[in-house]
Amino acid sequence: MSRIFPKLSKAITVAAKEGGPDPDMNSKLRAAIQNAKAQNMPKDNIDRAIKRSQGKDAADYTEVNYEGKGPFGVLVFVECATDNTTRTVANVKSYFNKAGGGLVPTGSLEFMFGRKAVFEFAKPEELDLEELELEMIDEGLEEIEQHEDTVYVYGDYTNFGSLSAGFENRSIAITKANLQRIPTSPVEFSEEQLVEIEKMLDKLEEDEDVQQVFTNIA
C-alpha cells in the first residue's frame, strides 16, 4: 500500500486538476476514484487528493512517457506523472541502462502498442454478456471476455467516456477502469529471461513518478 496509494493519489490529483474536481463531470477523475476504491484506498485519502488539486500550492504535475528496450529486447512503455522531468528521465534512464537496455526516441514504439480503454467488473448472475456486447457496440465496445467471475471490456481509448457512461446507465458497477497499452505483437520469453526482465520492471514500478508500465511480453 505504501507504493500503491501515492500513485493512486497522484492520478486523482492530476485528473482533478486537468478536468475539474467533480467526478460526475470528469470521466478521467471518476475512473481514478474507481481504481482507488478497488484498492481499498480510504475516502479521506481520495478527498485529500482532490482537494490538493485545487490548492494554490498544488504541484504542477506533467504527464510524460518514455519508451525503451530492456533485457533480451523486451519493449517497455513507461507512463509518468512528475513535478520534475529532469529527475524522472534520469531515474528511468538509469533503470534501463543498469539492465543492459536503454531508452529509444519518443514515438518509436507507438505502433507496437494499441491504446485501449479497459474496464473490469464482477459479473452479475442475470447479465447476458452477448446482449451487453450488442447493446454497447455503438458506445465503443470492441471486445468482451470473462475470466472466472470477472468481466473485461475493451474499446478504443477515445471511447473511454462513452463506455463509462454506458456502464453507469446500465447500473453496472465498474471495479477498475483505465487506459492501457496492449502489445500488437506479444513476444514469448523464457522463465530465465523473465526473471531478469522482472528485476528491471520492479525498479520502474517502485519509482514514485512512474504511474504505469507496459511491455510486449505475451
N, CA, C and O of each residue as an XYZ file, in Angstrom:
872
protein
N       0.823     -1.201      0.000
C       0.000      0.000      0.000
C       0.863      1.260      0.000
O       0.482      2.284     -0.566
N       2.025      1.175      0.637
C       2.905      2.343      0.692
C       3.367      2.757     -0.689
O       3.748      3.907     -0.906
N       3.332      1.807     -1.635
C       3.737      2.110     -3.000
C       2.533      2.449     -3.870
O       2.626      3.290     -4.764
N       1.400      1.794     -3.608
C       0.228      1.952     -4.469
C      -0.527      3.243     -4.179
O      -0.889      3.966     -5.107
N      -0.769      3.542     -2.902
C      -1.595      4.696     -2.555
C      -1.044      6.019     -3.090
O      -1.821      6.818     -3.613
N       0.269      6.289     -2.982
C       0.777      7.552     -3.537
C       0.541      7.684     -5.040
O       0.266      8.780     -5.528
N       0.647      6.582     -5.777
C       0.405      6.624     -7.222
C      -1.070      6.893     -7.515
O      -1.405      7.659     -8.418
N      -1.952      6.247     -6.734
C      -3.382      6.468     -6.902
C      -3.752      7.907     -6.573
O      -4.557      8.526     -7.269
N      -3.156      8.433     -5.503
C      -3.416      9.827     -5.110
C      -2.972     10.789     -6.199
O      -3.671     11.753     -6.512
N      -1.814     10.524     -6.771
C      -1.302     11.399     -7.823
C      -2.200     11.351     -9.053
O      -2.449     12.379     -9.682
N      -2.691     10.156     -9.399
C      -3.591     10.021    -10.548
C      -4.872     10.820    -10.326
O      -5.385     11.449    -11.251
N      -5.386     10.792     -9.099
C      -6.595     11.551     -8.774
C      -6.322     13.045     -8.861
O      -7.114     13.793     -9.434
N      -5.204     13.479     -8.293
C      -4.851     14.897     -8.312
C      -4.667     15.411     -9.732
O      -5.152     16.489    -10.073
N      -3.970     14.646    -10.554
C      -3.736     15.041    -11.946
C      -5.064     15.142    -12.695
O      -5.300     16.110    -13.418
N      -5.933     14.136    -12.520
C      -7.225     14.131    -13.221
C      -8.102     15.292    -12.768
O      -8.759     15.930    -13.591
N      -8.118     15.573    -11.456
C      -8.951     16.660    -10.931
C      -8.446     18.026    -11.379
O      -9.236     18.928    -11.659
N      -7.132     18.170    -11.446
C      -6.568     19.446    -11.882
C      -6.815     19.667    -13.374
O      -7.017     20.796    -13.822
N      -6.796     18.578    -14.130
C      -6.959     18.668    -15.586
C      -8.405     18.910    -15.988
O      -8.680     19.730    -16.863
N      -9.344     18.188    -15.342
C     -10.742     18.248    -15.788
C     -11.742     18.737    -14.766
O     -12.948     18.710    -15.013
N     -11.249     19.192    -13.599
C     -12.157     19.685    -12.571
C     -12.404     18.670    -11.477
O     -12.229     17.471    -11.698
N     -12.812     19.129    -10.284
C     -12.936     18.254     -9.115
C     -14.236     17.462     -9.015
O     -14.405     16.666     -8.091
N     -15.157     17.671     -9.956
C     -16.449     16.975     -9.901
C     -16.382     15.701    -10.737
O     -16.330     15.781    -11.964
N     -16.380     14.525    -10.102
C     -16.277     13.271    -10.864
C     -17.442     13.045    -11.820
O     -17.293     12.332    -12.812
N     -18.604     13.644    -11.536
C     -19.750     13.493    -12.434
C     -19.514     14.180    -13.773
O     -20.123     13.823    -14.782
N     -18.622     15.172    -13.773
C     -18.324     15.932    -14.993
C     -16.937     15.603    -15.557
O     -16.513     16.189    -16.553
N     -16.239     14.669    -14.919
C     -14.852     14.382    -15.279
C     -14.658     12.863    -15.279
O     -14.437     12.263    -14.228
N     -14.742     12.245    -16.465
C     -14.671     10.783    -16.543
C     -13.299     10.253    -16.129
O     -13.196      9.159    -15.575
N     -12.251     11.024    -16.396
C     -10.910     10.588    -16.003
C     -10.789     10.538    -14.486
O     -10.213      9.600    -13.935
N     -11.334     11.548    -13.812
C     -11.317     11.567    -12.349
C     -12.179     10.439    -11.798
O     -11.807      9.783    -10.825
N     -13.329     10.219    -12.422
C     -14.226      9.159    -11.978
C     -13.520      7.802    -12.033
O     -13.663      6.985    -11.124
N     -12.764      7.570    -13.102
C     -12.036      6.305    -13.241
C     -10.925      6.203    -12.197
O     -10.702      5.131    -11.635
N     -10.231      7.304    -11.937
C      -9.155      7.301    -10.941
C      -9.708      6.984     -9.559
O      -9.078      6.265     -8.783
N     -10.883      7.520     -9.251
C     -11.521      7.245     -7.963
C     -11.954      5.789     -7.885
O     -11.781      5.146     -6.849
N     -12.515      5.263     -8.971
C     -12.926      3.855     -9.009
C     -11.725      2.950     -8.742
O     -11.820      1.996     -7.969
N     -10.606      3.249     -9.380
C      -9.413      2.431     -9.206
C      -8.901      2.496     -7.775
O      -8.446      1.495     -7.223
N      -8.979      3.684     -7.177
C      -8.531      3.849     -5.793
C      -9.415      3.042     -4.849
O      -8.920      2.389     -3.931
N     -10.712      3.091     -5.079
C     -11.644      2.327     -4.234
C     -11.406      0.820     -4.387
O     -11.532      0.060     -3.427
N     -11.062      0.406     -5.603
C     -10.803     -1.019     -5.843
C      -9.595     -1.509     -5.050
O      -9.480     -2.697     -4.748
N      -8.693     -0.578     -4.713
C      -7.507     -0.915     -3.913
C      -7.733     -0.600     -2.432
O      -6.788     -0.563     -1.644
N      -8.993     -0.376     -2.069
C      -9.366     -0.097     -0.675
C      -8.715      1.158     -0.115
O      -8.401      1.231      1.073
N      -8.518      2.130     -0.969
C      -7.981      3.408     -0.520
C      -9.070      4.159      0.259
O     -10.186      4.302     -0.242
N      -8.770      4.642      1.472
C      -9.773      5.329      2.290
C     -10.334      6.576      1.603
O      -9.638      7.258      0.851
N     -11.614      6.855      1.882
C     -12.284      8.007      1.290
C     -11.567      9.308      1.643
O     -11.491     10.214      0.813
N     -11.036      9.409      2.874
C     -10.326     10.618      3.280
C      -9.124     10.884      2.375
O      -8.843     12.030      2.026
N      -8.416      9.812      1.995
C      -7.268      9.969      1.095
C      -7.706     10.471     -0.274
O      -7.052     11.321     -0.878
N      -8.824      9.929     -0.752
C      -9.354     10.349     -2.056
C      -9.753     11.821     -2.013
O      -9.428     12.589     -2.918
N     -10.463     12.206     -0.947
C     -10.915     13.597     -0.823
C      -9.722     14.555     -0.727
O      -9.750     15.645     -1.298
N      -8.687     14.149     -0.010
C      -7.494     14.999      0.119
C      -6.798     15.175     -1.224
O      -6.313     16.260     -1.545
N      -6.755     14.107     -2.001
C      -6.099     14.176     -3.311
C      -6.836     15.136     -4.236
O      -6.212     15.879     -4.994
N      -8.179     15.119     -4.171
C      -8.977     16.040     -4.994
C      -8.770     17.473     -4.510
O      -8.574     18.387     -5.311
N      -8.817     17.657     -3.198
C      -8.650     18.994     -2.619
C      -7.271     19.564     -2.948
O      -7.121     20.760     -3.196
N      -6.270     18.685     -2.946
C      -4.894     19.109     -3.238
C      -4.790     19.702     -4.643
O      -3.998     20.613     -4.880
N      -5.586     19.185     -5.564
C      -5.514     19.657     -6.955
C      -6.010     21.089     -7.099
O      -5.648     21.778     -8.053
N      -6.836     21.541     -6.161
C      -7.436     22.867     -6.271
C      -6.717     23.910     -5.426
O      -7.066     25.090     -5.466
N      -5.713     23.483     -4.662
C      -4.989     24.407     -3.792
C      -4.005     25.268     -4.559
O      -3.546     24.907     -5.643
N      -3.690     26.419     -3.971
C      -2.734     27.334     -4.605
C      -1.344     26.713     -4.708
O      -0.574     27.022     -5.618
N      -1.039     25.830     -3.754
C       0.289     25.222     -3.726
C       0.314     23.843     -4.386
O       1.249     23.068     -4.184
N      -0.711     23.545     -5.168
C      -0.777     22.232     -5.813
C       0.413     22.030     -6.748
O       0.778     22.917     -7.520
N       1.000     20.852     -6.659
C       2.142     20.555     -7.522
C       1.707     20.580     -8.983
O       0.616     20.128     -9.330
N       2.567     21.106     -9.817
C       2.265     21.197    -11.246
C       2.795     19.937    -11.931
O       3.899     19.929    -12.475
N       1.991     18.876    -11.893
C       2.425     17.607    -12.467
C       2.330     17.635    -13.990
O       1.387     18.176    -14.567
N       3.327     17.039    -14.612
C       3.358     16.879    -16.061
C       3.305     15.389    -16.371
O       4.026     14.594    -15.769
N       2.449     15.019    -17.311
C       2.392     13.623    -17.725
C       3.348     13.417    -18.892
O       3.215     14.060    -19.934
N       4.307     12.523    -18.717
C       5.311     12.257    -19.749
C       5.457     10.750    -19.934
O       5.245      9.971    -19.005
N       5.825     10.355    -21.155
C       6.027      8.949    -21.475
C       7.464      8.711    -21.910
O       8.087      9.565    -22.541
N       7.975      7.547    -21.567
C       9.309      7.142    -22.002
C       9.219      5.748    -22.603
O       8.454      4.905    -22.134
N       9.999      5.517    -23.635
C       9.989      4.234    -24.330
C      11.397      3.663    -24.341
O      12.377      4.397    -24.474
N      11.487      2.341    -24.198
C      12.816      1.751    -24.157
C      12.821      0.271    -24.467
O      11.780     -0.372    -24.603
N      14.041     -0.248    -24.574
C      14.255     -1.681    -24.748
C      15.037     -2.182    -23.544
O      16.057     -1.613    -23.154
N      14.526     -3.268    -22.968
C      15.160     -3.839    -21.792
C      15.923     -5.100    -22.133
O      16.259     -5.321    -23.296
N      16.206     -5.940    -21.136
C      16.926     -7.191    -21.360
C      16.230     -8.069    -22.402
O      15.004     -8.170    -22.429
N      17.025     -8.690    -23.244
C      16.532     -9.627    -24.263
C      15.601     -8.962    -25.269
O      14.802     -9.631    -25.924
N      15.707     -7.645    -25.386
C      14.946     -6.915    -26.388
C      13.501     -6.635    -26.036
O      12.734     -6.217    -26.903
N      13.098     -6.857    -24.771
C      11.724     -6.586    -24.379
C      11.423     -5.099    -24.573
O      12.238     -4.242    -24.232
N      10.254     -4.808    -25.120
C       9.842     -3.425    -25.356
C       9.039     -2.932    -24.156
O       8.163     -3.633    -23.649
N       9.349     -1.717    -23.713
C       8.724     -1.196    -22.495
C       8.247      0.238    -22.726
O       8.988      1.086    -23.224
N       7.007      0.482    -22.355
C       6.402      1.813    -22.452
C       6.107      2.265    -21.029
O       5.396      1.574    -20.300
N       6.642      3.415    -20.622
C       6.534      3.886    -19.250
C       5.759      5.203    -19.212
O       6.155      6.179    -19.850
N       4.652      5.229    -18.462
C       3.859      6.448    -18.304
C       4.147      7.048    -16.924
O       4.099      6.349    -15.912
N       4.445      8.347    -16.896
C       4.816      9.008    -15.651
C       3.993     10.261    -15.417
O       3.443     10.845    -16.351
N       3.915     10.667    -14.154
C       3.349     11.961    -13.765
C       4.355     12.559    -12.787
O       4.618     11.979    -11.734
N       4.913     13.705    -13.129
C       6.028     14.221    -12.348
C       6.010     15.738    -12.233
O       5.484     16.435    -13.100
N       6.592     16.233    -11.151
C       6.784     17.672    -10.993
C       8.232     18.057    -11.270
O       8.634     19.201    -11.056
N       9.025     17.071    -11.757
C      10.429     17.326    -12.071
C      10.871     16.349    -13.158
O      11.341     15.252    -12.859
N      10.718     16.750    -14.417
C      11.027     15.834    -15.518
C      12.515     15.488    -15.593
O      12.882     14.409    -16.059
N      13.371     16.408    -15.134
C      14.812     16.129    -15.142
C      15.127     14.936    -14.245
O      15.885     14.041    -14.619
N      14.529     14.942    -13.055
C      14.725     13.821    -12.129
C      14.156     12.528    -12.709
O      14.789     11.474    -12.646
N      12.959     12.624    -13.272
C      12.273     11.430    -13.745
C      13.002     10.764    -14.899
O      13.186      9.547    -14.889
N      13.419     11.536    -15.893
C      14.102     10.934    -17.037
C      15.439     10.338    -16.620
O      15.858      9.314    -17.159
N      16.110     10.973    -15.665
C      17.398     10.441    -15.201
C      17.194      9.096    -14.517
O      17.962      8.158    -14.734
N      16.149      9.005    -13.686
C      15.875      7.752    -12.981
C      15.467      6.642    -13.949
O      15.982      5.526    -13.884
N      14.536      6.966    -14.844
C      14.056      5.952    -15.793
C      15.197      5.470    -16.683
O      15.333      4.275    -16.944
N      16.008      6.406    -17.140
C      17.152      6.044    -17.989
C      18.111      5.110    -17.259
O      18.651      4.176    -17.851
N      18.319      5.369    -15.968
C      19.263      4.547    -15.197
C      18.754      3.120    -15.033
O      19.544      2.177    -15.045
N      17.431      2.952    -14.877
C      16.883      1.600    -14.726
C      17.114      0.779    -15.990
O      17.466     -0.399    -15.919
N      16.915      1.406    -17.144
C      17.154      0.707    -18.412
C      18.634      0.411    -18.594
O      19.002     -0.707    -18.955
N      19.484      1.398    -18.348
C      20.922      1.218    -18.568
C      21.513      0.126    -17.682
O      22.319     -0.684    -18.140
N      21.109      0.108    -16.411
C      21.647     -0.886    -15.477
C      21.204     -2.299    -15.840
O      21.843     -3.278    -15.453
N      20.102     -2.397    -16.589
C      19.609     -3.715    -17.002
C      20.143     -4.121    -18.372
O      19.760     -5.155    -18.920
N      21.035     -3.292    -18.918
C      21.610     -3.610    -20.214
C      20.778     -3.151    -21.388
O      21.005     -3.572    -22.522
N      19.806     -2.280    -21.115
C      18.970     -1.760    -22.191
C      19.182     -0.268    -22.364
O      20.270      0.247    -22.104
N      18.156      0.417    -22.796
C      18.262      1.859    -22.970
C      16.987      2.455    -23.513
O      16.129      1.746    -24.038
N      16.866      3.773    -23.382
C      15.711      4.469    -23.928
C      15.828      4.576    -25.442
O      16.929      4.572    -25.993
N      14.678      4.673    -26.107
C      14.644      4.882    -27.553
C      13.887      6.183    -27.800
O      13.161      6.640    -26.918
N      14.040      6.793    -28.983
C      13.363      8.069    -29.260
C      11.852      7.979    -29.059
O      11.235      6.963    -29.379
N      11.272      9.031    -28.535
C       9.828      9.086    -28.307
C       9.062      8.830    -29.599
O       9.350      9.438    -30.630
N       8.103      7.945    -29.539
C       7.306      7.592    -30.710
C       7.769      6.328    -31.402
O       7.077      5.813    -32.280
N       8.940      5.816    -31.017
C       9.481      4.629    -31.677
C       8.612      3.391    -31.477
O       8.537      2.530    -32.354
N       7.957      3.307    -30.325
C       7.188      2.098    -30.013
C       5.680      2.281    -30.139
O       4.914      1.351    -29.884
N       5.254      3.483    -30.534
C       3.813      3.753    -30.605
C       3.067      2.703    -31.426
O       1.992      2.252    -31.030
N       3.632      2.315    -32.565
C       2.937      1.374    -33.447
C       2.976     -0.054    -32.915
O       2.294     -0.933    -33.443
N       3.781     -0.293    -31.856
C       3.886     -1.632    -31.279
C       2.836     -1.888    -30.200
O       2.696     -3.006    -29.704
N       2.105     -0.837    -29.848
C       1.078     -0.964    -28.810
C      -0.220     -0.314    -29.275
O      -0.206      0.761    -29.875
N      -1.325     -0.964    -28.996
C      -2.633     -0.363    -29.249
C      -3.149      0.233    -27.954
O      -3.114     -0.425    -26.914
N      -3.624      1.461    -28.000
C      -4.090      2.108    -26.769
C      -5.577      1.827    -26.596
O      -6.392      2.174    -27.451
N      -5.913      1.201    -25.491
C      -7.284      0.748    -25.263
C      -7.829      1.242    -23.925
O      -7.097      1.408    -22.950
N      -9.133      1.468    -23.918
C      -9.862      1.690    -22.666
C     -10.257      0.310    -22.155
O     -10.876     -0.472    -22.876
N      -9.899      0.017    -20.911
C     -10.151     -1.311    -20.352
C     -10.956     -1.176    -19.057
O     -10.596     -0.411    -18.163
N     -12.044     -1.930    -18.975
C     -12.921     -1.897    -17.806
C     -13.040     -3.303    -17.222
O     -13.054     -4.296    -17.950
N     -13.124     -3.364    -15.900
C     -13.321     -4.639    -15.212
C     -14.516     -4.520    -14.272
O     -14.721     -3.488    -13.633
N     -15.301     -5.597    -14.200
C     -16.383     -5.628    -13.217
C     -16.753     -7.074    -12.907
O     -16.526     -7.981    -13.708
N     -17.326     -7.264    -11.727
C     -17.800     -8.591    -11.328
C     -19.114     -8.874    -12.044
O     -20.022     -8.042    -12.031
N     -19.220    -10.035    -12.663
C     -20.402    -10.348    -13.476
C     -21.616    -10.655    -12.599
O     -21.587    -11.593    -11.803
N     -22.682     -9.864    -12.742
C     -23.956    -10.203    -12.086
C     -24.532    -11.459    -12.735
O     -24.382    -11.655    -13.941
N     -25.180    -12.299    -11.958
C     -25.703    -13.567    -12.489
C     -26.686    -13.354    -13.638
O     -26.731    -14.137    -14.587
N     -27.472    -12.279    -13.535
C     -28.536    -12.085    -14.528
C     -28.041    -11.422    -15.817
O     -28.808    -11.287    -16.771
N     -26.772    -11.009    -15.858
C     -26.285    -10.262    -17.018
C     -25.939    -11.190    -18.178
O     -25.192    -12.154    -18.009
N     -26.488    -10.892    -19.360
C     -26.189    -11.624    -20.587
C     -25.090    -10.858    -21.325
O     -25.331     -9.764    -21.833
N     -23.884    -11.431    -21.384
C     -22.744    -10.725    -21.966
C     -22.908    -10.502    -23.471
O     -22.491     -9.467    -23.991
N     -23.503    -11.452    -24.162
C     -23.718    -11.284    -25.607
C     -24.668    -10.122    -25.868
O     -24.467     -9.339    -26.796
N     -25.693    -10.021    -25.049
C     -26.652     -8.929    -25.200
C     -25.980     -7.593    -24.886
O     -26.201     -6.600    -25.579
N     -25.148     -7.580    -23.822
C     -24.434     -6.351    -23.457
C     -23.502     -5.908    -24.582
O     -23.399     -4.718    -24.881
N     -22.832     -6.866    -25.197
C     -21.913     -6.545    -26.292
C     -22.647     -5.897    -27.452
O     -22.182     -4.897    -28.000
N     -23.785     -6.455    -27.830
C     -24.566     -5.895    -28.932
C     -25.076     -4.498    -28.599
O     -25.088     -3.612    -29.454
N     -25.498     -4.307    -27.350
C     -26.043     -3.017    -26.932
C     -24.984     -1.920    -26.937
O     -25.285     -0.767    -27.249
N     -23.731     -2.278    -26.590
C     -22.714     -1.253    -26.367
C     -21.730     -1.074    -27.516
O     -20.752     -0.338    -27.385
N     -21.977     -1.735    -28.629
C     -21.098     -1.553    -29.793
C     -21.079     -0.092    -30.227
O     -20.024      0.452    -30.554
N     -22.246      0.536    -30.228
C     -22.330      1.938    -30.649
C     -21.630      2.873    -29.654
O     -21.306      4.010    -29.997
N     -21.398      2.399    -28.429
C     -20.721      3.218    -27.424
C     -19.219      2.965    -27.399
O     -18.490      3.533    -26.585
N     -18.766      2.092    -28.315
C     -17.337      1.894    -28.466
C     -16.797      0.562    -28.004
O     -15.585      0.351    -28.041
N     -17.661     -0.352    -27.567
C     -17.184     -1.659    -27.114
C     -16.638     -2.455    -28.297
O     -17.311     -2.611    -29.315
N     -15.422     -2.951    -28.154
C     -14.789     -3.723    -29.224
C     -14.680     -5.204    -28.883
O     -14.798     -6.065    -29.755
N     -14.454     -5.488    -27.603
C     -14.238     -6.887    -27.199
C     -14.670     -7.060    -25.753
O     -14.486     -6.167    -24.926
N     -15.247     -8.218    -25.457
C     -15.645     -8.526    -24.092
C     -15.258     -9.968    -23.802
O     -15.465    -10.850    -24.635
N     -14.695    -10.209    -22.618
C     -14.322    -11.573    -22.254
C     -14.493    -11.765    -20.752
O     -14.472    -10.805    -19.981
N     -14.661    -13.013    -20.354
C     -14.868    -13.333    -18.950
C     -13.821    -14.319    -18.480
O     -13.561    -15.322    -19.144
N     -13.213    -14.034    -17.323
C     -12.282    -14.946    -16.666
C     -12.802    -15.168    -15.252
O     -12.792    -14.268    -14.412
N     -13.258    -16.402    -15.017
C     -13.911    -16.734    -13.744
C     -15.097    -15.792    -13.545
O     -16.005    -15.776    -14.376
N     -15.113    -15.003    -12.458
C     -16.273    -14.144    -12.203
C     -16.051    -12.698    -12.638
O     -16.893    -11.837    -12.381
N     -14.925    -12.427    -13.293
C     -14.606    -11.057    -13.692
C     -14.766    -10.878    -15.196
O     -14.322    -11.707    -15.990
N     -15.415     -9.767    -15.571
C     -15.622     -9.441    -16.980
C     -14.669     -8.309    -17.366
O     -14.497     -7.338    -16.628
N     -14.055     -8.460    -18.542
C     -13.144     -7.443    -19.066
C     -13.725     -6.909    -20.375
O     -14.099     -7.676    -21.263
N     -13.791     -5.590    -20.476
C     -14.319     -4.946    -21.677
C     -13.239     -4.050    -22.263
O     -12.582     -3.296    -21.545
N     -13.064     -4.142    -23.582
C     -12.042     -3.360    -24.273
C     -12.683     -2.476    -25.335
O     -13.641     -2.871    -25.999
N     -12.137     -1.278    -25.482
C     -12.573     -0.365    -26.529
C     -11.446      0.589    -26.859
O     -10.466      0.665    -26.118
N     -11.564      1.315    -27.951
C     -10.552      2.303    -28.293
C     -10.493      3.364    -27.197
O     -11.513      3.714    -26.603
N      -9.294      3.869    -26.938
C      -9.128      4.816    -25.826
C      -9.975      6.076    -26.001
O     -10.337      6.716    -25.014
N     -10.293      6.439    -27.242
C     -11.100      7.638    -27.476
C     -12.551      7.457    -27.015
O     -13.288      8.435    -26.886
N     -12.957      6.214    -26.767
C     -14.333      5.934    -26.336
C     -14.432      5.689    -24.837
O     -15.430      5.149    -24.361
N     -13.406      6.082    -24.091
C     -13.415      5.863    -22.647
C     -14.650      6.493    -21.999
O     -15.332      5.848    -21.203
N     -14.939      7.753    -22.340
C     -16.058      8.469    -21.745
C     -17.404      7.846    -22.073
O     -18.249      7.694    -21.192
N     -17.613      7.478    -23.350
C     -18.902      6.917    -23.752
C     -19.116      5.535    -23.145
O     -20.243      5.180    -22.799
N     -18.047      4.753    -23.011
C     -18.170      3.444    -22.386
C     -18.477      3.586    -20.890
O     -19.308      2.859    -20.346
N     -17.799      4.526    -20.240
C     -18.066      4.774    -18.815
C     -19.535      5.122    -18.607
O     -20.190      4.594    -17.708
N     -20.041      6.014    -19.448
C     -21.444      6.428    -19.338
C     -22.381      5.248    -19.604
O     -23.426      5.120    -18.966
N     -22.001      4.401    -20.539
C     -22.828      3.244    -20.868
C     -22.977      2.293    -19.692
O     -24.065      1.781    -19.431
N     -21.878      2.061    -18.986
C     -21.950      1.185    -17.811
C     -22.788      1.821    -16.708
O     -23.567      1.141    -16.040
N     -22.625      3.121    -16.523
C     -23.396      3.817    -15.495
C     -24.890      3.782    -15.812
O     -25.713      3.578    -14.920
N     -25.234      3.980    -17.075
C     -26.649      3.960    -17.473
C     -27.289      2.592    -17.261
O     -28.504      2.480    -17.098
N     -26.448      1.546    -17.266
C     -26.960      0.184    -17.078
C     -26.747     -0.305    -15.643
O     -26.974     -1.475    -15.333
N     -26.308      0.608    -14.776
C     -26.086      0.301    -13.350
C     -25.109     -0.850    -13.151
O     -25.274     -1.672    -12.249
N     -24.079     -0.897    -14.014
C     -23.015     -1.891    -13.868
C     -21.887     -1.254    -13.062
O     -21.315     -0.242    -13.470
N     -21.577     -1.846    -11.931
C     -20.567     -1.285    -11.024
C     -19.163     -1.673    -11.487
O     -18.735     -2.814    -11.309
N     -18.456     -0.721    -12.079
C     -17.086     -0.961    -12.549
C     -16.128     -0.968    -11.360
O     -16.162     -0.069    -10.520
N     -15.280     -1.983    -11.299
C     -14.307     -2.064    -10.212
C     -12.956     -1.469    -10.599
O     -12.188     -1.040     -9.738
N     -12.675     -1.446    -11.898
C     -11.407     -0.878    -12.348
C     -11.568     -0.390    -13.781
O     -12.163     -1.070    -14.617
N     -11.031      0.792    -14.055
C     -11.107      1.344    -15.410
C      -9.859      2.163    -15.676
O      -9.496      3.024    -14.874
N      -9.205      1.905    -16.784
C      -8.029      2.715    -17.123
C      -7.704      2.588    -18.607
O      -8.330      1.825    -19.343
N      -6.712      3.356    -19.016
C      -6.218      3.285    -20.382
C      -4.958      2.432    -20.373
O      -4.023      2.703    -19.620
N      -4.937      1.412    -21.204
C      -3.791      0.514    -21.250
C      -3.192      0.489    -22.655
O      -3.861      0.773    -23.649
N      -1.919      0.143    -22.698
C      -1.234     -0.047    -23.978
C      -1.011     -1.552    -24.143
O      -0.234     -2.165    -23.411
N      -1.705     -2.126    -25.114
C      -1.686     -3.570    -25.316
C      -0.811     -3.884    -26.532
O      -1.029     -3.324    -27.606
N       0.179     -4.774    -26.375
C       1.104     -5.064    -27.477
C       0.399     -5.667    -28.686
O      -0.435     -6.562    -28.551
N       0.744     -5.169    -29.859
C       0.148     -5.687    -31.093
C       0.786     -7.011    -31.507
O       0.159     -7.818    -32.193
N       2.042     -7.233    -31.087
C       2.745     -8.487    -31.406
C       3.454     -8.993    -30.154
O       4.664     -8.812    -30.017
N       2.716     -9.624    -29.239
C       3.319    -10.105    -27.982
C       4.428    -11.113    -28.251
O       4.377    -11.874    -29.217
N       5.426    -11.103    -27.383
C       6.600    -11.973    -27.548
C       6.727    -12.900    -26.338
O       6.541    -12.478    -25.196
N       7.043    -14.157    -26.603
C       7.271    -15.134    -25.534
C       8.723    -15.027    -25.055
O       9.648    -14.904    -25.859
N       8.904    -15.077    -23.738
C      10.243    -15.100    -23.157
C      10.350    -16.316    -22.242
O       9.351    -16.776    -21.689
N      11.568    -16.832    -22.086
C      11.770    -17.994    -21.217
C      11.658    -17.555    -19.755
O      11.716    -16.364    -19.451
N      11.498    -18.526    -18.856
C      11.401    -18.212    -17.439
C      12.663    -17.513    -16.942
O      12.593    -16.583    -16.138
N      13.814    -17.968    -17.427
C      15.077    -17.352    -17.016
C      15.160    -15.901    -17.490
O      15.625    -15.031    -16.754
N      14.712    -15.645    -18.708
C      14.714    -14.279    -19.229
C      13.755    -13.386    -18.449
O      14.057    -12.228    -18.164
N      12.584    -13.950    -18.107
C      11.587    -13.169    -17.389
C      12.085    -12.749    -16.013
O      11.718    -11.684    -15.518
N      12.905    -13.569    -15.400
C      13.464    -13.205    -14.088
C      14.265    -11.910    -14.202
O      14.118    -11.007    -13.378
N      15.113    -11.825    -15.227
C      15.922    -10.618    -15.428
C      15.057     -9.425    -15.829
O      15.282     -8.304    -15.371
N      14.086     -9.667    -16.670
C      13.193     -8.585    -17.106
C      12.412     -8.024    -15.919
O      12.274     -6.809    -15.778
N      11.900     -8.922    -15.061
C      11.100     -8.500    -13.918
C      11.905     -7.637    -12.951
O      11.349     -6.748    -12.306
N      13.188     -7.887    -12.847
C      14.030     -7.070    -11.965
C      13.992     -5.607    -12.409
O      13.881     -4.707    -11.576
N      14.084     -5.371    -13.713
C      14.034     -4.005    -14.227
C      12.635     -3.412    -14.074
O      12.483     -2.248    -13.703
N      11.623     -4.215    -14.361
C      10.250     -3.723    -14.250
C       9.916     -3.344    -12.812
O       9.210     -2.364    -12.572
N      10.425     -4.121    -11.856
C      10.194     -3.805    -10.442
C      10.800     -2.454    -10.083
O      10.190     -1.669     -9.357
N      11.991     -2.184    -10.589
C      12.642     -0.893    -10.321
C      11.801      0.249    -10.884
O      11.622      1.277    -10.231
N      11.295      0.067    -12.077
C      10.454      1.095    -12.701
C       9.195      1.334    -11.876
O       8.842      2.476    -11.582
N       8.524      0.252    -11.509
C       7.246      0.381    -10.817
C       7.399      0.918     -9.398
O       6.447      1.454     -8.832
N       8.586      0.777     -8.823
C       8.828      1.309     -7.485
C       9.050      2.822     -7.504
O       8.934      3.477     -6.468
N       9.364      3.374     -8.661
C       9.647      4.809     -8.751
C       8.364      5.606     -8.536
O       7.329      5.309     -9.134
N       8.442      6.616     -7.681
C       7.243      7.384     -7.323
C       6.654      8.171     -8.487
O       5.476      8.528     -8.452
N       7.447      8.446     -9.513
C       6.950      9.206    -10.655
C       6.300      8.329    -11.723
O       5.603      8.832    -12.604
N       6.527      7.032    -11.644
C       6.004      6.101    -12.654
C       4.590      5.690    -12.289
O       4.344      5.184    -11.195
N       3.656      5.911    -13.215
C       2.262      5.549    -12.985
C       1.911      4.166    -13.530
O       1.283      3.364    -12.840
N       2.321      3.891    -14.774
C       2.027      2.585    -15.382
C       3.186      2.147    -16.267
O       3.879      2.969    -16.866
N       3.378      0.833    -16.334
C       4.439      0.246    -17.171
C       3.803     -0.820    -18.045
O       3.088     -1.691    -17.550
N       4.064     -0.751    -19.350
C       3.523     -1.734    -20.295
C       4.664     -2.382    -21.061
O       5.666     -1.735    -21.368
N       4.506     -3.665    -21.366
C       5.543     -4.387    -22.120
C       4.901     -5.179    -23.249
O       3.677     -5.252    -23.358
N       5.753     -5.775    -24.092
C       5.247     -6.647    -25.158
C       5.384     -8.114    -24.780
O       5.424     -8.983    -25.651
N       5.457     -8.390    -23.476
C       5.507     -9.786    -23.004
C       4.169    -10.467    -23.266
O       3.117     -9.922    -22.931
N       4.204    -11.633    -23.852
C       2.969    -12.374    -24.158
C       2.266    -12.780    -22.865
O       1.210    -13.411    -22.909
